[in-house]
Amino acid sequence: MREQEMLSRVIGVLTQSGEWFRDIHRDPHGHEPADGRVVGELVAELLEGALPSGLSEEEERELRRSTARLVSVFAFVFHQLAEVHDAGRTDTSSGDLLRQLALKAEYGGGQG
């Protein structure tokens, strides 16, 4: 996959995950929204042809699942940073926010 295509798909992941992020804020104890599947499908497209040969179906499925989860977490952090930026907040730097998220994750706060 060419870099331009990859960039386009990453933008798609971030765009689609924006709704997922807003859903989490609306109902932090709810189930994973449907957009989580969309992110998984976009990640599957990114991985198409990039997986090593010789993987069992189970290994491939787990690799795809783990990659989709990793991409979802990156998207979640992106949206957290974007929310602070879009609100025009100057009292919190991106480094401060990342430290807050790390502490929250360390103490079980996770993504919601």
Backbone bond lengths (Angstrom), bond angles and torsions (degrees), N, CA, C in turn:
res aa  C-N    CA-C-N  psi(-1)  N-CA   C-N-CA  omega(-1)  CA-C   N-CA-C  phi
1 M - - - 1.450 - - 1.530 107.59 -
2 R 1.297 115.96 132.57 1.457 121.12 179.19 1.520 110.74 -73.22
3 E 1.325 115.26 156.00 1.468 120.87 -177.42 1.533 111.46 -58.66
4 Q 1.334 117.33 -38.66 1.464 121.05 179.66 1.531 110.89 -62.82
5 E 1.326 116.61 -41.33 1.466 120.36 178.14 1.525 110.24 -66.24
6 M 1.318 116.48 -40.95 1.457 120.36 179.76 1.529 109.92 -63.49
7 L 1.325 117.02 -44.53 1.459 120.90 178.01 1.523 110.84 -59.03
8 S 1.318 116.10 -42.74 1.459 120.48 178.84 1.531 111.07 -60.96
9 R 1.323 117.26 -41.69 1.468 120.56 -179.98 1.524 111.70 -70.59
10 V 1.335 117.07 -37.05 1.469 120.03 177.09 1.522 109.50 -63.56
11 I 1.325 117.48 -42.04 1.467 120.61 176.41 1.529 109.80 -61.36
12 G 1.326 116.58 -38.47 1.467 120.46 176.18 1.525 111.72 -61.73
13 V 1.324 116.74 -43.00 1.469 120.95 178.40 1.528 109.41 -60.81
14 L 1.330 116.86 -47.27 1.468 119.72 -178.38 1.525 111.56 -65.77
15 T 1.324 116.36 -38.29 1.464 119.78 178.65 1.526 110.76 -64.68
16 Q 1.329 116.76 -49.24 1.461 120.59 -178.68 1.524 111.94 -67.10
17 S 1.314 116.52 -35.43 1.461 119.11 -178.24 1.518 111.92 -74.64
18 G 1.332 118.22 -14.03 1.463 120.58 176.50 1.520 111.76 -58.66
19 E 1.319 116.37 -42.02 1.464 119.84 178.09 1.525 110.35 -67.73
20 W 1.315 116.45 -39.67 1.467 121.67 177.01 1.523 109.71 -58.49
21 F 1.325 116.91 -45.02 1.458 122.00 179.07 1.537 110.72 -61.21
22 R 1.323 116.78 -45.11 1.469 120.04 179.56 1.526 110.80 -64.53
23 D 1.346 117.55 -37.41 1.470 121.00 177.22 1.525 111.19 -61.67
24 I 1.329 117.06 -41.72 1.463 120.91 179.40 1.520 110.03 -61.01
25 H 1.325 116.68 -40.01 1.462 119.82 179.33 1.524 111.92 -68.76
26 R 1.331 116.64 -33.66 1.471 120.20 178.74 1.524 111.27 -70.92
27 D 1.339 116.45 -40.25 1.467 121.20 -176.80 1.529 109.16 -141.87
28 P 1.360 117.02 81.46 1.466 119.80 -174.89 1.520 114.28 -64.09
29 H 1.331 118.53 -16.38 1.462 120.53 -178.58 1.520 112.06 -105.96
30 G 1.327 116.11 5.56 1.460 120.18 179.88 1.517 111.92 -77.73
31 H 1.299 114.31 -178.08 1.460 119.89 179.29 1.519 109.43 -81.01
32 E 1.344 115.14 162.83 1.464 119.25 177.87 1.517 108.77 -61.18
33 P 1.322 117.57 128.19 1.459 120.51 -177.55 1.531 112.31 -69.01
34 A 1.315 115.37 166.29 1.461 121.68 -177.99 1.519 111.40 -58.99
35 D 1.325 118.55 -30.45 1.460 120.29 -179.14 1.516 111.80 -61.23
36 G 1.316 118.52 -21.06 1.452 121.11 174.72 1.519 110.96 -59.06
37 R 1.325 116.78 -35.97 1.469 121.43 176.64 1.516 110.47 -68.35
38 V 1.331 116.23 -38.37 1.462 120.10 179.48 1.519 109.90 -62.47
39 V 1.335 116.82 -43.67 1.466 120.67 177.31 1.522 109.07 -59.71
40 G 1.335 117.11 -43.96 1.466 120.70 178.36 1.522 112.29 -59.74
41 E 1.332 116.93 -40.64 1.462 120.61 178.81 1.525 111.13 -66.28
42 L 1.327 117.26 -40.82 1.462 120.45 178.57 1.528 110.67 -66.00
43 V 1.329 117.08 -38.27 1.466 120.53 176.75 1.529 109.42 -64.99
44 A 1.321 117.51 -40.07 1.471 120.52 178.21 1.522 110.18 -59.33
45 E 1.331 117.30 -39.97 1.467 120.66 176.92 1.524 110.62 -63.15
46 L 1.337 116.83 -41.01 1.457 120.62 179.02 1.531 111.19 -62.26
47 L 1.323 116.21 -36.80 1.463 120.98 -176.20 1.528 113.24 -82.44
48 E 1.328 116.37 -15.76 1.462 119.88 -175.99 1.528 110.27 -55.54
49 G 1.305 116.08 122.37 1.452 121.54 179.84 1.521 114.18 80.22
50 A 1.335 118.18 -3.56 1.468 120.71 -177.75 1.524 112.50 -103.20
51 L 1.318 117.57 -9.91 1.458 120.48 -178.68 1.529 110.45 -77.05
52 P 1.321 116.82 144.63 1.466 118.91 178.56 1.525 110.62 -65.44
53 S 1.317 115.54 148.11 1.465 118.97 179.00 1.530 109.22 -76.95
54 G 1.307 115.37 159.08 1.453 120.43 177.01 1.517 114.83 89.91
55 L 1.342 117.31 3.23 1.468 119.47 177.92 1.523 109.56 -77.41
56 S 1.322 115.81 143.20 1.465 118.96 172.67 1.526 107.76 -72.74
57 E 1.329 115.70 165.28 1.470 119.44 178.28 1.524 110.54 -58.87
58 E 1.326 116.18 -40.67 1.468 120.77 -179.64 1.531 110.99 -64.84
59 E 1.334 117.04 -43.04 1.469 120.48 178.68 1.529 111.01 -64.12
60 E 1.323 116.19 -42.52 1.464 119.98 179.22 1.527 110.64 -64.12
61 R 1.319 116.83 -43.69 1.462 121.26 179.10 1.532 110.44 -60.90
62 E 1.333 117.12 -43.86 1.466 120.85 -179.96 1.524 111.04 -67.40
63 L 1.313 117.66 -38.91 1.466 120.91 177.60 1.524 110.67 -63.86
64 R 1.320 116.59 -43.20 1.475 120.37 177.85 1.532 110.37 -63.76
65 R 1.324 116.95 -44.24 1.469 121.72 -179.74 1.529 110.77 -62.56
66 S 1.316 116.37 -46.43 1.469 120.38 -179.79 1.526 111.45 -64.32
67 T 1.318 116.66 -40.55 1.464 120.67 178.92 1.522 110.58 -65.96
68 A 1.317 117.42 -42.69 1.469 120.46 178.70 1.525 110.30 -62.42
69 R 1.309 116.91 -39.72 1.471 120.51 178.89 1.528 110.37 -65.69
70 L 1.324 117.13 -42.70 1.463 121.25 178.05 1.527 110.87 -61.51
71 V 1.323 116.81 -45.63 1.457 120.62 179.02 1.530 109.92 -63.28
72 S 1.315 118.15 -39.26 1.465 121.31 178.13 1.521 111.66 -62.26
73 V 1.331 116.65 -38.98 1.464 120.04 179.00 1.533 110.08 -68.31
74 F 1.332 117.40 -42.06 1.468 119.96 175.66 1.528 110.08 -60.05
75 A 1.326 117.00 -42.67 1.465 120.39 179.32 1.525 110.72 -63.66
76 F 1.328 116.71 -40.76 1.469 120.79 178.59 1.525 110.44 -58.79
77 V 1.335 116.66 -46.98 1.468 120.53 179.81 1.528 110.02 -64.88
78 F 1.327 117.26 -41.05 1.459 120.71 176.82 1.523 110.59 -55.88
79 H 1.327 116.56 -46.30 1.457 120.13 -177.89 1.527 112.17 -69.01
80 Q 1.314 116.92 -32.78 1.468 119.74 174.35 1.529 109.49 -61.88
81 L 1.329 116.51 -47.78 1.461 121.18 179.02 1.527 111.07 -63.74
82 A 1.317 116.84 -41.71 1.464 120.87 -179.76 1.531 111.00 -63.96
83 E 1.318 116.72 -38.05 1.467 120.17 179.86 1.530 110.75 -62.25
84 V 1.327 116.63 -43.84 1.463 120.78 178.38 1.536 109.79 -63.87
85 H 1.329 115.72 -44.14 1.469 120.44 179.25 1.522 110.97 -61.75
86 D 1.342 116.73 -49.71 1.453 121.16 -176.39 1.520 112.31 -64.04
87 A 1.323 116.92 -28.59 1.469 120.85 178.57 1.534 110.82 -77.94
88 G 1.321 116.94 -7.46 1.454 120.20 179.29 1.515 113.60 71.53
89 R 1.302 116.11 22.04 1.465 119.49 -178.07 1.520 110.36 -71.81
90 T 1.308 115.36 127.61 1.463 120.65 177.22 1.523 111.13 -108.48
91 D 1.340 116.37 -4.28 1.465 120.24 -179.35 1.525 112.43 -82.35
92 T 1.333 117.46 -10.14 1.457 122.09 -178.58 1.519 109.17 -130.69
93 S 1.326 116.37 122.09 1.465 120.23 175.87 1.530 108.82 -85.46
94 S 1.327 116.19 166.76 1.462 119.12 177.31 1.535 110.12 -62.40
95 G 1.334 116.82 -36.86 1.471 120.29 177.36 1.509 112.00 -63.49
96 D 1.352 116.08 -41.70 1.470 119.97 177.08 1.524 110.82 -60.46
97 L 1.325 115.62 -45.06 1.460 119.58 -178.47 1.529 110.90 -64.73
98 L 1.324 117.09 -41.71 1.462 119.48 178.68 1.524 111.14 -63.18
99 R 1.324 117.59 -38.40 1.477 120.22 176.74 1.519 110.17 -65.01
100 Q 1.337 117.68 -41.91 1.464 120.85 178.42 1.530 110.63 -60.93
101 L 1.324 116.29 -43.68 1.470 120.25 179.27 1.523 111.21 -64.77
102 A 1.338 117.01 -39.07 1.472 120.79 178.30 1.517 110.86 -63.18
103 L 1.327 116.52 -43.06 1.467 119.53 178.41 1.519 111.58 -65.35
104 K 1.328 115.37 -40.84 1.459 120.15 179.13 1.544 110.10 -61.86
105 A 1.329 115.88 -43.31 1.475 120.31 179.25 1.525 110.68 -65.88
106 E 1.337 116.55 -40.62 1.463 120.94 -178.42 1.518 111.10 -62.74
107 Y 1.309 116.49 -35.49 1.465 120.33 -177.51 1.519 113.33 -99.28
108 G 1.339 115.85 19.49 1.461 119.62 171.58 1.508 115.64 90.72
109 G 1.330 118.48 8.22 1.458 120.57 179.44 1.506 112.72 -74.29
110 G 1.334 116.83 -33.99 1.476 121.86 176.58 1.492 113.94 48.78
111 Q 1.348 115.59 -142.83 1.455 122.58 -177.38 1.512 113.54 -96.74
112 G 1.277 118.37 -3.53 1.450 116.27 -179.70 1.474 113.22 134.64
